[in-house]
Amino acid sequence: MSPKKEEKLAPNPNAGSSIVRYQTLEEEDIGAAVEDAGRAITGRWDPPQGESVLRVLPARPGEKVIVVAHMHFAKIAGLEKSVICNCPRLMEDKPCPLCEEFMRLSGSRSKADRDLAYSVYRVQPRGTLNILVRGQERKGVQRWSVTKARMDELLALRRGKGGGDYSNPTEKGFDLILNRTGTGLDTEYKLMTDRTCSPLVVNEDGVYDEEKALWLIQNQPDNRVYLETPTYGEIEAMMRGETVERRSGGSTGGSERRAYTPQGRTVGDAVDDRRDGGPSEKDIPF
Ligand SMILES: [Zn+2]
């Protein structure tokens, strides 16, 4: 741990030493926090203004660090609520009424129609990943929802010179720094790497705490709940302003935890997934 980090992290009130460098996680606290995060569909991290230091968790084996959904955020005139849902065309190769509307409007001679197609009916990818926010470790694992621009940055930091596999939970991994400026439509983000390598979680002596790291990795929320996609009929109902109940609430489950390895799946695997037929830029038509 660098002296720089020392300032950012709250002291551990339970430690008897004066050279505490980290707020360690208590299993009961993080257990409750993770359970809550697993239940809450909207339990996402809202980056505050200024600088945040965060750590991306590796995924459980067989799962992805960044779970990508292709979504509509259709603010349809006359409807109280936007139609926000996954796109069955891009997620499941099934017909989608919102995409049909996109195609109809984008083929129009009217520029207003074509603008409407893009602003209301287009598909946008959204990624979800699990993070620890430094200084807020006691809140447990938090979900971070990212746009395509942020995903591109995350992958660039993984591949680029000076970057690397930041989600590695051992001393080989490192934190990321997210700087948020502006509000509303003027919000801008800048993502960079913390140059100091550090473990996901350390013990009282500042050394990688493998047991706690594995616990966090194993018990983190399962973001595959965001892959749930409505049917054609359900989207049509939403486009008429009707409320459609989610078919499943999604749960991290208690008894079906998978086996894990010390490394878990890392961002490197996510990159491989994209290369090997996972969602990539060419899959995003709009
Ligand atoms: Zn669609």
Boltz pocket constraint, residues with backbone or C-beta under 6 A from the ligand:
constraints:
  - pocket:
      binder: B
      contacts: [[A, 72], [A, 86], [A, 87], [A, 88], [A, 89], [A, 90], [A, 96], [A, 97], [A, 98], [A, 99], [A, 100], [A, 121], [A, 123]]
      max_distance: 6.0
